[in-house]
């Protein structure tokens, strides 16, 4: 009987969605098949509709604000937000005080949990670099599993191979290890970051070298503080030895890679940017290209020559070894990245600073950073 009631309710919800008058705006690109909400209006507002006839109170929690939804007699809860900034946003439905995923949204791992997501589109010309282009060759993103002896457990990574990988079977490729941030996981760059589209479009245009991209779990998929007693320096620190001792050997033995340091890069966003510097700057025998996107950088710009074991003390030696040092940030983040770049430059360290105009600590910043970083590496 319970199953019959539940199924009837589901049919009613679907019927109401299908029969409702089509509202203004465009269905968001992040919805499940056939869903009509959320919708995006031309002015950037988002319209949400959730069928929850037994609920007493429903809200949409997005971009730091909770919007009260209005209930129809049939039990449909709706709301239209204020204009939202362009780009990808996590959001939650709050039903009687409990945060849940909007049933109409695809699920994304972010904020240390599964969440809904919505893309507020940019202008086509601005979004072209991360938009799927049917006219260009497309690579593959493979889900790979391997066993970690350090963790005594299986691990998962996603690996991008360029379109030509399947046909140029005698060719070997450089490798970029690309890391997510705190509260996210190895799916982030592929799903939220549009990484494959960015690579496909750049390779087709001759802007970057064909490369393999590895996206692995950085052991920081929860929010710091969730593990009792864990210090900041310990958060995600277990990833570096796994990368060096297990992931890189696995990738080199499984894919046709170039295994010298000049053909190995690492980059990451937010906490992944912190992990990137912690990993690469202490292991320059393994990496020649380094990228930090909105990186969590905990050091004093006035002590540049002392940090990371004095790696920046000899600018000439550093510049000779490191082919690319890239620092990216959103203009609205106020992380101090510009000061760090300036201090590095004053110390004689070659580095590239990119400031994404008008963006915060968000995926649009990191897509833009990746787009700027790729043409610099493996040259």
N, C-alpha and C positions, 0 to 999 in steps of 0.2 A: 504493500500500500504506500509506504513512504517513497519508494522509487517511482511509483506512478504519479504521485503528487509532485515530486521534484521534476519529473520529465514534463508534466503538464505546465508547470510554472516556466520551465525553459522554453517550451513551445510558445507560450503566451508572450514571453519577452521577445523572442525572435519575430513573432507575428507583429507585435507592436512596432518593432524597429523597422520592419519591412513596409508596413502600411502607413507609417507616419509621413506627413508631408515633408518632402525634402527641404531642409532648411538652407540658409545661405552658407557660403563658404565652401571649403574643399575638405574632403575626408583626409585626415592626417595620414602620412605615409607609414606610420608606426602602428596602425590598427591591425587586428586579426582579420582573416578573410570575411568579407561581406558586412563588416561592422560599419555603421554610419557615423559613429562618434568615437573619439573626439573629432571636431572639425576646426579648421583654421580659417578665420576671416581675413579679408584683404588688409585690414589694419593691424594684424598680428594678434588679435584676440583669439582665445580658444574657447570652444563650446564643448561642454561635457554633458553626457546623459547616462544615468545608471538606473537600471530597473531594480529596485529594492523595496517592495511593497510592505515588508514587515519592519523596516528600519524606522527609527524615530528621528534620527539626525544624520545627515550625510554632508560631508565637506570634500572639497578638492584641495589638496596641499601641494602647491607648486611654486617654485621660485621664491621661497621664503614667506609665503602668505597662504592662509587657509581661507577659501571662499565657501560661504554657506550656499548649499544647493536648495532649490525649491521643489517641493513634491507636488505632482499632479494627482488627481483623484485615482488614477490607475496605478500609481506607485512609481512613476518615472521621476527621478530627481535630475534637475538640470541647472546649469549655471554657465554664464559667459564671463570670462576673466577680463581683467584689464589687458591692454596690449603687452605682449611678452617679447623679450628680445629674441632676435633670430638665433637659430641653433637648436641643439638637442637639450631637452630638459627631462630629468627624472620627475615623477610625480606619484602621489598616492591618493586613493580614496579613503577617507576617514569615516567609517560607518559605525555609528554609536560609540565613538571614541577609539575604535580599533583601526589602525592603518592597514589597508589591504591594496592589492593590485586591482586596478580597473579591469573588469572582465573583458572589455573591448580592446585593451592594449596588449601588444606583444610584451613579453617579460624581459627585463634587462637586469643584469646584476650590477648594482651600484648602491652607494650609501650603506654598504655592509649587508645588503639583503636584496631579494628580488623586488623589482619595482616596475611601475609603468613608465612609459617614455613617450615623448611627443617631440616632433621636429617642427619648429617654426621656420619655414623655408626662407632662405636668402633669395635675392634676385638670381636668375638663371646664370648670368655671366659670372657672378661672384661664387656661385656654388659649383661651377663647371668642373673644377679640379677634383672634387670628390663625388661627382655624379656619374652613375653608370652610363657609359657611352657605347651604344651597340656597334659603332663603326670601328672600334679598336679591338685588338686581340686581348683576351682575358686570361689571366693566370688562374691558379687553383689555390684554395685554402683547405688544407688537410688537417683533420683531427688525429693526432698521434698520441699513443700511450707508450710509456716506458717505465721500467722499474727503478726506483730510487733505493739504493742500498743504504744511504744515509738516513732515510725516513722509513725504510723497510715497508714501503707501500708503493703502489702504482701512482704515477703522475701523468698529467695531460698537458700537451701543448698544441697550439695551432701553428701551422707552417704554410706560409705563402711561397709558391713557386711561380716564376714568370711564365707567360704563355709559351715562350720558346723552349722552356725546359723539357717539354715532351718531344720536341723534334730535334733539337741540337744535343743529341745524347752523348757527344764526346766533350761537351763544354762543362767547365766547372764555374761556380758562382760565388761571389762574396756574400757574406751573411750579416744581416742586421738583427740584433737581439733587442726587441721592442717591448718595454714594460708598461704595465698599467699602474694605477695609483691606489692609494688607501681605499679600502672598501669596495674594490672592483676585482676582477679576475682576468684570466687569460682570454676571455671572450670579448673584452671591452674594445680593443683596437679593431677587431674585425667587425663587430656589430655597431657600436656607437661611433667608432672612429673612422669608419669607411676606408680603412687602410688599403684594401685590395683595389678599390676604385682609384685611389690616389696613385698607387703604384702603376696600375694598368695605364692610366692616362699619361703619367710622366714618361714611362718607358716608351709608349707609342709615339710620344712627341720628341723623343730623344733628349729629354731633360735630365734623366738620371740613368744610371747603369742598371741593367737587369740584375736582380739580386734575389736572394732567399731572405725571407723575414720570419723570425721565430718569435712567437708570443707565448710565454710560459707564465705559470702562476708565481707571483713574487712573494708568497707567504705573508701577504699583508692585506688579505681580502676582508678583514674585519676592521672595525674602527678602533684605533689605539685607545686602550683603557678597558676594553672588553675582557682582556685576559688579566686577571688580578695580579698585581705586583710587577707587571712587565715594564721595564724601563724603555724610554724612548730609543736609546741606542740599540736595544735588543729587538725592536719591532722590525720584522722583515729581514733581520740580519742573517738568518739561516739560509737565505736564498743564494747569497754569493758563493759559498762553497758548493752548493748543488749545481749552480750554473757552470762553475769552472771544472768541477770534477765529474759531473754526470751529463748535464744538458749538452754542453759543447761537444764532448766525445760522442754522444748519441747522434747529434745532428751530423757531425762529420762522418760518421760511419754509415748513416742512413741515406744521406743526400750527397749530390755531387758538389761539394763545397771546395772553395779555396781556403786552406787552413792556416795561412800565414797571418800575422797580426795586421798587415796593411790591408787585408781583405776581411777584417772583422770589425764591426761597429756595435755600439750599444747606446740606446737612448731610452728615456722613460719620462712619463708625465708625473707631476706632483711627487708622491713618495717614490715612485719609480725613477724620477729624476735624481732623488737623493741616493737611491740604491745604485743608479748608474755611476755616479761620481765615486761612491764608496767602493764599487767593484773595479772600475777601470783605472782610477788614479793610483790604486795600490797594485795594479797588475798591468802596467803598460807594456809588458812583454807579450800580452795577449790581445790588446786593443789599440787601434790607431785612430779611431773615429768615435767621438763622444758627443752626445746630445742630451740636454736637460730642458724639459718643457715645463714651465711653472714649477721647477724643482724646489723641494723642501731643502733649502740650503742653510745649514746652521753653522755659520762661521762669521768671523769679524773681517770685513773687507780690509781693515787696517793691518791684518796679520796674514796677508796673502802668502808671503814667503814661508810661513811656518806651518800652514795647514796641510793635511794629507801627507804627513811625513816629510814635508819640505819639498814636495814634487814641483812646486813653482819657484823654488829658490834659484835655479839656474834656468833662466828663460831660454837661452840658446839651445840647451840640451832638450828642454821640453818641446820647443817648437820644431826641433828636428825629428822628434819621435812621434808627436801627435799631429796628424794631418788635419783633423777637424776638431774644434772645440766650439760647440754651438750652445748658446743660452737663449731660450725663448720665454716670453711672458705675455700675458694680456695687459693692455694698458690700464685696466681698472683693478688690477690685482694688488698692487702696492706690496710686493714681496721683496723689494730691494734688489732685484736682479740687475737692474741698470747700474747700481752702485758697484755690484760685484764685477760686472763686465768692465766698468771703468777702472776699477782697482787692478784687475788682471792686465788691462792694456797699459796702465801706468807702470806695472812691474815688467813689461816687455813680453807678456804672454799673448800670442796671437789667439783671438777668439772672435766669433761672430755673434752679434746681438740682434735678435729680432723681437720687435714689440708688435703684437697683434692689435690693431686699432679697435677700440670700443668693446673689447671682450673681457670677461671675468675668468674665474677659475672653472673652466668649462670645456666641453669637447670641441667647440668651435675654435677656441684658442689652440688646442692640441692638434686638430686637423691642419690648421694653418702652419703650426710649427713643423709638423712632419713634412708638409709641402715645401717649406723653405729649407729643411735639413737635407732632404734626399739628393738634391742636385749637387751638394757639396762633397758627398762621400764617395769613396772608391774611385777618385779621379787620379 
